[in-house]
Amino acid sequence: MLHCGIVGLPLSGKSTVFNVITRAGAEVKPYPGGKTDPNRAVVDVPDPRFDRLTAVHKPKKTTPAQVEFVDLAGLSRGAGKGEGLGNSFLSFAAEADALIHVIRCFNNQAVSHPEGSVDPCRDWEILDMELIFRDLGVVENRLEKLSSKKKLLAHEVVERDLLVRCKDCLLDERPIREMEFTSEEGRALRGFTFLTIKPQIVVLNMDESEPEIDNVPRGEELKSMIESRSVTAIRVYGRLEMDLADLTPDEALEFTEGLTIEEPGRERLIATAYRTLGLISFFTCGPDEVRAWTLRDGDNAVDAAGAIHSDLARGFIRAQVVSYADYTKFGDSYANCRDEGVLKLEGKDYRVRDGDIIEIRFNV
């Protein structure tokens, strides 16, 4: 299962955000001395399409799509050069398929900031630079090994030139994700598990009493950074959303009355993480089960069959496919969709679209 690693400076509210996402309901506890093992949780991906299919079919069993989140220890200055818990942290971060960067935007006198003041722009730069330092070290180590060889093989020459490009980007203090690569170059870089090549979501951990970015220190600069870096930024009101998790909907509405905040960020963050990982969902539905299956965007009908069961992929004949939009438009009925000409039989090369409702025809 693909997973997102939650990163940030110490006391940025990472564990609070993790508990909001997972609805863990546990008190946020600091990592004890030397502890680097991350907390992990698998959560359901909110999807109104899945909810509607469940309401229509009233199945005996429901299985939503899921994604894993991992709460990593706080990353402090020097981690990219191996100081403190840096090496252990970065090894866990390297395993992540995407990074959720929590930036502290709240001011709480009871929780001192490790840098002495709340400054989201500075904190963002600190973490990004630590990730850059780590990747730069990986590049330089590999280039040093290649330079020690008397003669390079053809593929090593290509690798060296590619790494030199990456080094130039990192020395320019830019993440590798901003570079453009061919598909072959992308495959060549996978083994290095670069941190700055991973997709990144920025989570602004806000105070509900000051819900707008304009209210935080250097707010205008922060908005400019978000825009210039073309990242997805989501506002989350960490402590408030933890409190709301224990309330009924009516109690939550009363609790937030008078607060000018946007809708809680939990569901938006989970759904955004799912998309950032490059994942889509297709559905199978009936009286026994409604299920959302996970594929990578770009996977085909045989991949969808294999996600359900290896026998379906091995004996694949055709996929019966209708889009969610057409299915709901024509009465949530395969028969109606067939009569309207929107129920299609697709071959193995059919590229599955997000929201497709699929039945696999096979013979083993």
C-alpha positions, 0 to 999 in steps of 0.5 A: 500500500502506498503511503504518505509520510508526515514531516515537519519541524518539532512541535509543528503539530505533526502528531496532531495532524496525524491524529486528526487524519486517523481520528486516533483520539489519543493524546499527542505524546512527544517521541521519547529520547532516541525513539524514531519508529514512526506511528502508522495508520491506514484510513478510509478515503472519503468518497461521496460516490462510494457513499451513494453506491452504498446507499443505493445497493445496501450491500452486506459488506462495504470496502472503501479505498484506503491509504496509509499515513506515517507520522515521522519524528520532527526534523530539526536543523542538521538532519540532512547532514546526519545530525541528531535523529537525522539519519533514522528520520530520513531513512523512513522519509525515503520510504514514503511515496509522498510527503505531507509537510506540516508548517506551524502557523499557530501561536501557543505560549504553552508550546514553545517553538524550537526556533524561538518564534512562529515564522512559517516561511522560515520553517518551510525553508528550513525543512526544504533545505534539510531535504536538499542537503540529504539529496545532495549528499546522495548525489555527491556520494554516487558521483564520487564513486563514478569518478573513481572508476577508470572507465565508465560503461555507457549507462554509467555515463548517462547516470553521471550526466543525469546526476550532475543535472540534479546536483546543479538543481540542488545547489541552486536550492531547488527540489529535484521535483522541479526538473523535467525528466524523460520516462527513462531518466525517471526510472534511472532515478528511482533507486536513489529515493530522493526526498525532493523528487517526491510529491509534497502537500503543504499543511498549514496548521492554523489557529481557529481564532486566526483562520486566514493566512493574512493573520499569520506572521509573514502571511503575504510572503507565505501566500507568494511561496505557495503560488510560486512553488505550485504546491497544494496547500491545505489549511487544517485547524489541528487542535480544533479538529481533534476536539470536534472528532469527539462531538456529534454533528449537532454539537460540532456545529454549535461548537464552531458557531461564530468561527469564520473557518472553512470546512474541516480539513481532514477529508480534504487532506485525505482525498488530496493525499490520495490524488497526490499519490497518483491513485484513482478508484474504480468500483464494483457494486451489488447486493453482496458488496460495494467496494472501491478498488485502488489503481495507479492513474494510467492502469488498464483493464487487466490491472483492474482485474488483477486488483480484484483477483489474479485469476481474473487477470489471467483469464481476462476476456473483457471488462464491462464498464460504465462511468459513475456519472452515467450509472447514476444518471440512468437509474443506478442500473446496468440494464438501463445503462445498456439500453442507453448505450453507455455500458461498454465492453472494453479490451485489455488495453482500456485505460481505467478512469477514476470512478468507473464501475466495472465488471470483469468477464473472464475464463480460467 
